[in-house]
Amino acid sequence: MTRLGTDIDFVSNGDPGRGYLALPPGGSGPGVVVIQEWWGLVDHIRDVCDRLAREGMVALAPDLYRGDATTDPDAASRLMMDLELPRAARDLDGAVQALLGHDAVTGGKVGAIGFCMGGQLALDAATRNDRIGAVVDCYGIHPNVHLDLSGLAAPVLGIFAEHDAFVPMESARKLEADLVAAGKRADFTIFSGAQHAFMNDSRPDVHDAELTARAWSQVLAFFRAEL
């Protein structure tokens, strides 16, 4: 399928940032920041941006690893643990600003969606940046990210898996309970029979097409309602 986007440069707190930007065929729409799994800015994440663009959104995936990417789980784990979280936070804020400053983006706030590591980073970004108006956390985890929910104003959609070896159901339920206890809007679904990263169609070992379709239906309805 033809790519709808291209790699772009943007400003990240005065430093150069880079990412993949996909524009909708209709020319304009709400902005969404797409945050990578621990593999890096790989083709699957570009595919996610293209998918959102085909649904009428302007999607930008910042390259948090600054050019590094891998298909090896051990290398991916090292990249995740070595990620400079303050710099990643600046890159995410820069991506938000780049979207809001783009002529194709409508509205005064953007959405954020992240997968695996990126799910936790999406939620963390929204606790610091009130220009993020909707967050989707897809089976998100990062052991070094500790959330301060006091600053969160955006509603949160959680997409989690029943048989997730990285994020047990109990952890997902606790996150939802913590959000509700803090007075935040949260709607979590734990997909029965699903494994971690079940939405990643580049991984046939865990991908579930039927559950992915259901999850994407929720994601798109959520962004359309909130943005």
KOLTORNU-662195 format. One record per residue (C-alpha): x, y, z; residue in one letter. Coordinates in steps of 0.5 Angstrom, whole numbers, plus 500, padded with zeros to 3 digits. Layout:
N
XYZa;...
//
This chain:
227
500500500m;503507498t;506511504r;502517506l;507520509g;515522509t;520523514d;521531517i;525535521d;522539527f;525543533v;525539540s;526545545n;531548541g;535542538d;533538532p;528533532g;526528527r;520524525g;515521520y;509525518l;503522515a;497527512l;490525511p;488525503p;483530505g;488535507g;487537514s;484534521g;486533528p;493532530g;496525533v;503524536v;504516535v;509513540i;514507538q;515501541e;521499544w;524497537w;524504535g;521508529l;520502524v;515501519d;510498523h;510505527i;510508520r;504504518d;500506524v;501513522c;499512515d;493508518r;491514522l;492519516a;487515512r;482516517e;483523517g;488525522m;495528521v;500523525a;507524527l;511519530a;518522533p;524518532d;526517540l;532513539y;535518534r;536513528g;537507532d;532501531a;532494531t;528487531t;532484536d;529483543p;535484547d;537490543a;531493543a;531492551s;537496551r;535501547l;529502551m;533502558m;538507555d;533512553l;534519556e;527520558l;528528559p;530528552r;524524550a;520528554a;522534550r;522530543d;514529545l;513536547d;516538540g;512533536a;506536540v;508543538q;510541531a;503538530l;499544533l;504549528g;502545522h;497548517d;494541516a;492540523v;485543526t;483544533g;487547539g;489540542k;492533539v;492526541g;497521543a;497514542i;503509544g;505502544f;508498549c;514503551m;510508548g;504507551g;507509558q;510515555l;504517551a;501517558l;507521562d;507526556a;500528557a;501529565t;506534563r;503537557n;496540557d;496541549r;495533549i;487532549g;486525549a;491519550v;491512548v;495507552d;496500548c;499495553y;504501555g;510500560i;517503562h;520501568p;523508569n;517512568v;513514574h;507517573l;504524576d;497524575l;496530578s;497534572g;493530567l;487533564a;486528558a;481522558p;485516557v;483510553l;487503555g;488497551i;491491554f;491484553a;489478558e;495474557h;501479557d;507477559a;510484560f;504488563v;499483567p;492484567m;493486575e;497492573s;493494568a;487494572r;491498578k;493503573l;485504571e;484504578a;489509580d;486514574l;479513577v;481515584a;485521582a;479523578g;481522571k;477520566r;479513564a;476507560d;480500559f;479494555t;483488557i;482483550f;481476552s;486471549g;490477547a;498477548q;502483548h;503487542a;497484539f;496490535m;502489531n;501486524d;508485523s;509480528r;505474526p;507470533d;502475537v;498479532h;490478532d;487481526a;480480529e;482483536l;486489533t;480491528a;476491535r;481495538a;482500532w;475501532s;475504539q;481508538v;478511532l;472513536a;475515542f;480520538f;474523534r;470524540a;475527544e;479531538l;
//
